[in-house]
Amino acid sequence: MRCLITGVAGFIGSHLAERLLSEGHEVCGIDVFNDCYPRQVKEQNIEGLLSSSRFDFIEGDLLRLPLVSLLDGVDWVFHLAARAGVRQGWGTEFGRYVDANVLATQRLLEAAVRAGNVRRFICASSSAVYGEATRLPVNEMAPLRPVSPYGVTKVATEQLCMLYHRNYGLPVVILRYFTVYGPRQRPDMAFYRFCSALVSGQPAHVYGDGLQTRDVTYVDDVVEANLLAATAPAAVGMALNIAGGVRVSILEVLDLLGEISGAPLPVVFLDEQRGEAHDTFADISQASLVLGYSPRVGLREGLRRELDYVIAYARSLTSRLYQGWSLSRQDKPATEGGEEGQ
Ligand SMILES: NC(=O)c1ccc[n+]([C@@H]2O[C@H](COP(=O)([O-])OP(=O)(O)OC[C@H]3O[C@@H](n4cnc5c(N)ncnc54)[C@H](O)[C@@H]3O)[C@@H](O)[C@H]2O)c1
């Protein structure tokens, strides 16, 4: 199949692209390299993909690219591009969330209808649409009452998808991810920050008392859900929870990381942040029924893989820094000083 992935240089998009290529599909990936975290991290995310002859990369903004022609011949669209994160998005930042999550989605949907060849349009949504759910585990019939500006834009994203499904018959599937983690996780997310703190010998910063709970999903399970959503006939027109089936408190995650690394992590508690639900926990029976989805990677194994990634990434940064430093020393004429010149 020919696939288009938006947000391909991001955390989840890059994993999805790898999996699609490994299964023999063709992938066109789009990313604007937004400023949510450093461009170099995203460039590294897609480094391995660029060597594949079945991968095309287009750097650009969904708000400006010629989407109808880019969608020509595309069978499956995986729409992951977004400005993510529940803590930001207040004040003037909100406009950037609306641009990336609402206007860009509407433009892509419109183009998909006009292109006329899209067989499945799979859109990444979030547990943030529920906000503080009154009953846990939360199922897809629960009211959508986001507690963050980001969540509000994700509700709008979903509504737009359903609008194009109902009016134009676009075969849309919405996947509501619950806290995704694993190698290449976004640096603003808690597990990444905790692993990074471990590696650098700093204390972990926890917002609130650490007793808040999350249903967490390993990235390979999210990727699997996307592939299932591309083919399951009954999924069209549905919004489905995609979660790991593991509900864990932040303090439990820190304990587990300490166990895995053999080094307990000191913690600094900070004020609770606006925009975060206290607890998330998904009922995934619909995804199991409709997609045959079942999470496979447990928390201990997933955390270990993320920690290994953060360690390897820190080492690669150190060696790049060292290479840059020694190259710049070699470039310097001896008269400018430095140890050799003294
Ligand atoms: N990571 C999670 O835990 C999680 C949970 C729920 C939902 N989601 C959703 O999953 C999707 C992927 O999340 P992620 O964690 O990989 O985020 P990410 O920030 O790593 O990736 C998103 C990518 O989209 C790109 N992008 C943003 N706006 C764009 C535009 N207008 N044009 C082209 N590219 C654009 C960014 O540059 C970025 O590389 C997002 O839609 C997010 O809302 C993620």
The ligand as an ORCA input file, in Angstrom:
! r2SCAN-3c Opt
* xyz 0 1
  N       2.815     10.710     22.801
  C       1.671     10.515     23.446
  O       1.642     10.044     24.593
  C       0.362     10.835     22.772
  C      -0.825     10.599     23.497
  C      -2.032     10.902     22.888
  C      -2.078     11.377     21.604
  N      -0.916     11.616     20.935
  C      -0.996     12.131     19.571
  O      -0.182     11.324     18.734
  C       0.372     12.137     17.692
  C       1.890     12.011     17.667
  O       2.396     12.410     18.935
  P       3.942     12.377     19.287
  O       4.069     12.170     20.742
  O       4.636     11.493     18.320
  O       4.309     13.918     18.996
  P       5.585     14.571     18.285
  O       5.561     16.012     18.651
  O       6.799     13.786     18.593
  O       5.248     14.400     16.739
  C       4.359     15.246     16.050
  C       5.064     15.741     14.797
  O       4.153     16.507     14.019
  C       4.887     17.552     13.389
  N       3.929     18.613     13.016
  C       3.205     19.380     13.848
  N       2.450     20.249     13.153
  C       2.709     20.013     11.836
  C       2.244     20.604     10.617
  N       1.364     21.621     10.623
  N       2.716     20.137      9.443
  C       3.629     19.102      9.421
  N       4.092     18.520     10.551
  C       3.641     18.966     11.741
  C       5.888     17.979     14.438
  O       7.004     18.647     13.876
  C       6.256     16.653     15.097
  O       7.452     16.107     14.559
  C      -0.118     13.557     17.948
  O      -1.271     13.770     17.177
  C      -0.475     13.549     19.422
  O      -1.439     14.512     19.727
  C       0.316     11.354     21.486
*
